[in-house]
Amino acid sequence: MANHGHRRHQAIAVSLSPELTAEADRLASALRREGWPLANRSLVFREAVIGLCDELAGKTDAEIFRYFIDRRGRRICVSK
């Protein structure tokens, strides 16, 4: 089969908690109810990654590391 260029998207597998999956479904459903008929989990997660990239743009490796450590720490403290 001939390669006619690059694919626009690449499928990946990620492990998500049931809570995150349910939240992604809730957000996609809200978008569909408001008129975005093709909204789905993929859209929700693509937008989340784009938002993360925007937030971390221009940061050093150390600043990126600190961001993740700080976020993870806050989630651990909240869930206890």
C-alpha positions as CSV (number, residue, x, y, z in Angstrom):
1,M,0.0,0.0,0.0
2,A,1.4,3.4,-1.0
3,N,2.0,6.0,1.7
4,H,0.2,9.2,0.6
5,G,1.5,11.5,3.3
6,H,1.4,11.7,7.1
7,R,-1.7,10.9,9.1
8,R,-3.2,13.8,10.9
9,H,-3.6,11.9,14.2
10,Q,-2.0,9.0,15.9
11,A,-3.9,6.6,18.1
12,I,-2.3,6.0,21.5
13,A,-3.4,4.0,24.6
14,V,-3.5,5.5,28.0
15,S,-4.6,4.1,31.4
16,L,-7.2,6.2,33.1
17,S,-9.1,5.8,36.3
18,P,-12.8,5.3,36.1
19,E,-13.2,8.8,37.6
20,L,-11.2,10.4,34.8
21,T,-13.0,8.4,32.1
22,A,-16.4,9.4,33.6
23,E,-15.3,13.1,33.7
24,A,-14.2,13.0,30.1
25,D,-17.5,11.5,29.1
26,R,-19.4,14.1,31.1
27,L,-17.5,16.9,29.4
28,A,-18.1,15.4,25.9
29,S,-21.8,14.9,26.7
30,A,-22.1,18.6,27.8
31,L,-20.5,19.7,24.5
32,R,-22.8,17.5,22.5
33,R,-25.9,18.8,24.3
34,E,-24.7,22.4,23.6
35,G,-24.3,21.7,19.9
36,W,-20.9,20.1,19.2
37,P,-22.2,16.8,17.7
38,L,-18.8,15.2,17.2
39,A,-17.5,15.9,20.8
40,N,-15.9,12.8,22.3
41,R,-13.2,11.7,24.8
42,S,-10.5,12.2,22.2
43,L,-11.5,15.9,21.8
44,V,-11.6,16.4,25.5
45,F,-8.1,14.9,26.0
46,R,-6.6,16.7,22.9
47,E,-7.8,20.0,24.4
48,A,-6.5,19.1,27.8
49,V,-3.0,18.3,26.3
50,I,-3.1,21.5,24.3
51,G,-3.9,23.5,27.5
52,L,-1.1,21.8,29.4
53,C,1.3,22.6,26.5
54,D,0.2,26.2,26.6
55,E,0.7,26.4,30.4
56,L,4.2,24.9,30.2
57,A,5.4,26.7,27.1
58,G,8.8,28.3,27.6
59,K,9.4,26.6,30.9
60,T,12.7,24.9,31.7
61,D,12.9,21.1,32.3
62,A,13.2,21.9,36.1
63,E,10.1,24.1,36.0
64,I,8.1,21.4,34.1
65,F,9.2,18.8,36.7
66,R,8.2,21.2,39.6
67,Y,4.8,21.7,37.9
68,F,4.1,18.0,37.9
69,I,5.4,17.5,41.4
70,D,3.3,20.3,42.7
71,R,0.1,19.1,40.9
72,R,0.6,15.5,42.1
73,G,1.2,16.7,45.7
74,R,-2.0,18.7,45.7
75,R,-4.0,15.7,44.4
76,I,-2.5,13.4,47.0
77,C,-3.4,15.9,49.8
78,V,-7.0,16.4,48.5
79,S,-7.7,12.6,48.2
80,K,-6.7,11.8,51.8
